[in-house]
Amino acid sequence: MRKRSFFPAVLVLSALLAAPASAACYADYKAKRDDPLRLHYGTARIDGATCNTTVAEAQIRDRIARDGWTLLNVLGVFDESGLAQRKDSAGQYHLRY
């Protein structure tokens, strides 16, 4: 009977554990403030391993509420490659929250 080596399996497991965590997650959103009505479009970095609109909504809602803003909706989530194209549109709210 041939003896099996666990060395290749250990190498694969080590490589997986050493790999960087998932890519950075960002979201773009719309928010409002009443009296007088003001609107803004912004981008935000989303923390954690899960990158979806549900997670983004919860994080953004809490962050912007501190400054009196109400989240209207999260338009979508994206990685770092989508930041540059949204920077001008988000203006002062680009990665502010």
trRosetta pair geometry for C-beta under 8 A, 3 or more apart (Angstrom, degrees):
i j d omega theta_ij theta_ji phi_ij phi_ji
5 8 6.8 89 101 0 99 85
6 9 5.1 -56 -168 45 69 117
6 10 5.9 75 134 -29 85 101
7 10 5.7 -56 -147 34 31 112
7 11 6.5 32 155 -20 65 104
8 11 5.6 -54 -151 34 35 113
8 12 6.5 33 155 -18 67 104
9 12 5.8 -53 -148 36 33 110
9 13 6.3 32 155 -16 66 108
10 13 5.8 -56 -146 40 30 111
10 14 6.2 34 154 -22 65 107
11 14 5.7 -54 -147 35 29 112
11 15 6.4 30 155 -20 64 105
12 15 5.8 -55 -151 34 31 111
12 16 6.5 29 153 -18 64 106
13 16 5.8 -56 -150 36 32 111
13 17 6.4 26 156 -14 66 108
14 17 5.9 -60 -147 41 30 107
14 18 6.1 21 158 -13 66 114
15 18 5.9 -62 -142 43 27 106
15 19 6.6 45 154 -43 62 97
16 19 5.8 -39 -153 6 32 117
21 49 7.0 -103 -174 -107 115 87
22 25 7.5 21 118 -42 112 103
22 49 6.0 105 20 -151 129 69
22 51 7.0 -146 132 -14 137 121
23 51 8.0 -22 77 -32 80 161
23 79 4.7 -2 132 -132 135 125
23 80 6.9 -118 178 -1 108 95
24 45 6.6 -47 -178 -143 109 104
24 79 6.3 110 72 -154 69 73
24 80 5.3 64 60 -51 118 98
25 45 7.2 106 82 -167 58 61
25 46 4.2 -56 107 64 108 107
25 48 7.8 -41 41 66 139 68
25 51 3.5 -154 -113 -113 139 116
25 56 7.7 -128 145 -77 115 103
25 77 5.9 -10 -170 -172 98 116
25 78 7.9 137 -156 73 55 28
25 79 6.9 -48 -100 -99 44 59
26 43 5.8 12 175 -179 116 104
26 44 6.7 163 -156 83 71 37
26 45 5.6 -44 -100 -103 78 50
26 46 6.4 176 -102 3 20 88
26 77 6.8 151 81 -157 41 64
26 78 5.6 -33 70 69 93 75
26 79 7.0 114 20 -138 94 13
26 80 7.2 109 -9 -81 126 41
26 82 6.7 -160 70 75 124 106
26 83 6.2 87 21 -79 174 91
26 95 7.9 -53 -132 -88 119 88
27 43 7.0 168 85 -152 40 60
27 44 5.6 -16 58 59 87 87
27 46 5.5 67 -13 -45 106 120
27 53 7.1 125 -128 -114 130 61
27 56 3.8 106 -58 -151 161 141
27 60 6.5 -100 82 -47 133 134
27 74 5.2 -28 176 -156 130 113
27 75 7.5 149 178 50 79 69
27 76 6.8 -171 -144 98 72 35
27 77 4.8 -36 -92 -98 84 70
27 78 7.4 139 -96 19 36 71
28 41 6.9 12 -179 179 101 91
28 42 7.0 -178 -149 96 63 36
28 43 5.0 -32 -96 -96 75 76
28 44 8.0 152 -95 16 30 69
28 74 7.4 126 81 -163 41 64
28 75 4.7 -30 91 50 93 118
28 76 6.3 11 43 52 92 73
28 78 7.5 13 -10 14 97 115
28 86 5.6 -128 -86 -148 133 149
28 90 7.1 -122 -129 -77 101 117
29 41 7.4 172 88 -153 42 54
29 42 5.8 -18 61 64 86 80
29 43 7.7 148 17 -97 76 29
29 44 6.8 -5 10 8 121 112
29 56 7.4 -172 -63 150 118 113
29 60 5.3 134 -28 175 168 163
29 71 6.3 -44 177 -143 133 96
29 72 7.5 147 172 53 84 75
29 73 6.7 -168 -150 99 75 41
29 74 4.8 -39 -98 -107 96 58
29 75 6.2 -164 -91 0 33 82
30 39 6.8 -10 -172 -171 96 102
30 40 7.4 169 -152 89 54 41
30 41 5.6 -25 -100 -100 72 70
30 71 7.9 105 83 -164 51 57
30 72 4.4 -44 100 60 96 122
30 73 5.7 16 45 50 99 75
30 75 6.9 82 -17 -45 91 102
31 39 7.2 156 85 -156 46 55
31 40 5.4 -13 61 61 92 86
31 42 6.7 -8 9 15 115 114
31 60 7.9 -140 -68 157 121 112
31 64 5.4 -109 -124 172 158 161
31 69 4.4 28 161 174 134 120
31 70 6.3 157 -163 76 82 40
31 71 5.4 -47 -104 -104 90 43
31 72 5.9 -171 -101 0 28 87
32 37 6.6 -25 -167 -158 111 80
32 38 6.7 151 -158 81 60 50
32 39 5.2 -25 -101 -101 79 69
32 40 7.8 168 -85 19 35 66
32 69 6.9 142 71 -157 26 75
32 70 5.4 -26 65 61 79 95
32 72 5.7 73 -10 -53 100 113
33 37 7.4 151 83 -151 54 34
33 38 4.6 -5 55 56 99 100
33 39 8.0 -161 22 -71 68 30
33 68 5.5 57 -130 123 115 98
33 69 5.3 -64 -67 -102 94 61
33 70 7.0 149 -87 11 45 82
34 37 5.9 -11 -124 -91 51 63
34 70 7.6 22 -17 6 94 129
39 72 7.9 2 -137 -20 97 146
40 69 7.3 -56 40 -127 116 136
40 93 5.1 128 162 -40 126 157
41 89 5.9 -47 103 147 136 95
41 90 5.8 -113 113 -104 83 59
41 93 6.7 158 90 73 41 137
42 64 7.9 155 48 -89 150 128
42 90 5.0 86 -132 -150 41 104
42 93 3.1 -90 -99 146 105 118
42 94 6.8 -152 -150 -71 70 29
42 96 6.1 -73 -149 35 133 105
42 97 6.4 61 136 25 149 105
43 83 6.8 130 159 -130 160 73
43 86 5.3 107 -64 121 136 133
43 87 7.6 -56 15 -89 146 47
43 90 4.7 -61 -3 -89 95 161
43 93 7.1 129 20 123 57 78
43 94 5.2 16 39 -138 109 58
43 95 5.7 -18 93 -50 95 58
44 56 7.3 139 76 -157 112 93
44 59 7.1 -178 129 113 136 109
44 60 5.2 157 40 -98 159 100
44 63 6.8 147 -138 65 147 156
44 95 6.6 131 -112 -120 36 41
44 96 7.6 -60 -91 58 83 57
44 97 4.9 -37 -104 87 121 81
45 95 6.2 36 -24 -133 93 92
46 51 6.1 125 87 -122 134 75
46 55 6.1 93 -175 116 128 106
46 56 4.9 -64 -95 -97 137 80
46 59 5.7 143 -131 51 77 155
46 60 8.0 -48 -92 -43 90 91
46 77 6.7 -33 6 -130 151 114
47 59 6.5 160 31 -122 87 148
48 51 7.9 173 87 -63 83 59
48 55 6.3 -123 68 -171 138 140
50 55 5.0 155 102 -49 104 155
51 55 6.9 -101 -119 60 20 137
51 56 7.8 44 -160 -50 56 102
51 77 5.3 164 166 159 89 145
52 55 5.4 93 57 14 72 100
52 56 6.9 -136 101 -4 36 96
52 77 6.2 -128 -128 4 19 153
53 56 5.3 -57 -141 42 36 116
53 57 6.0 45 158 -29 69 101
53 74 4.7 168 -152 92 92 130
53 76 6.9 -59 -81 -124 109 32
53 77 6.0 -142 -66 -24 62 106
54 57 5.9 -48 -149 28 27 113
54 58 7.0 23 155 -14 59 104
55 58 6.1 -58 -156 35 32 109
55 59 6.5 22 155 -11 67 110
56 59 6.0 -64 -147 42 30 105
56 60 5.8 19 163 -12 69 114
56 74 4.8 117 106 -138 120 156
56 77 5.6 -161 -43 -81 145 107
57 60 6.2 -62 -138 43 23 103
57 61 5.9 28 164 -25 63 113
57 71 6.6 140 -153 142 74 156
57 74 5.0 -113 -73 -15 78 129
58 61 6.0 -55 -143 33 22 113
58 62 6.7 17 161 -13 59 108
59 62 6.2 -64 -156 37 28 106
59 63 6.3 21 155 -17 66 113
60 63 5.7 -60 -144 39 33 110
60 64 6.0 15 168 -7 71 111
60 71 5.7 106 112 -100 104 134
60 74 6.5 143 30 -85 148 107
60 97 6.3 90 -138 114 71 130
61 64 6.8 -65 -141 42 20 97
61 65 6.2 29 160 -32 59 113
61 71 4.5 -79 -95 -1 76 140
62 65 5.9 -56 -147 25 25 117
62 66 7.7 36 156 -29 56 94
63 66 6.6 -52 -177 12 34 111
63 97 4.0 127 132 -175 130 111
64 67 6.1 -67 -167 46 52 98
64 69 3.8 -64 161 75 107 121
64 70 7.6 -145 112 -41 117 8
64 71 6.2 126 54 -62 135 84
64 97 5.3 -29 -67 -104 77 166
65 68 7.4 58 -167 -72 39 11
65 69 6.6 -106 -80 64 31 64
65 70 7.4 54 -98 -93 77 48
65 71 8.0 -52 -54 -18 86 92
71 74 7.4 -4 -176 -48 123 77
74 77 7.4 15 159 -53 123 78
78 81 7.3 -108 164 67 105 74
78 82 3.5 -14 141 31 146 154
78 83 7.8 -174 102 -48 116 57
79 82 6.4 109 59 9 47 97
80 83 5.6 -31 -162 -6 51 119
81 84 7.9 -48 -177 18 37 100
82 85 6.1 -63 -161 43 55 107
82 86 6.2 36 151 -10 81 118
83 86 6.2 -83 -156 45 30 100
83 87 6.3 49 155 -55 71 96
83 94 8.0 96 -168 -168 88 108
83 95 7.9 20 -144 -50 116 116
84 87 5.8 -32 -149 -6 32 119
86 89 5.5 -68 -161 48 55 110
86 90 5.5 46 148 -20 87 113
86 94 7.1 153 117 -119 86 102
87 90 6.1 -67 -145 41 24 104
87 94 5.0 48 -140 -129 61 154
88 91 7.1 22 178 -66 35 63
90 93 4.9 -114 179 82 85 79
90 94 3.7 117 98 -75 123 77
90 95 7.8 86 126 -6 149 58
91 94 6.4 170 66 -20 18 97
92 96 6.5 40 145 -63 64 138
93 96 4.8 -77 -141 14 46 129
93 97 7.4 -9 -161 2 84 95
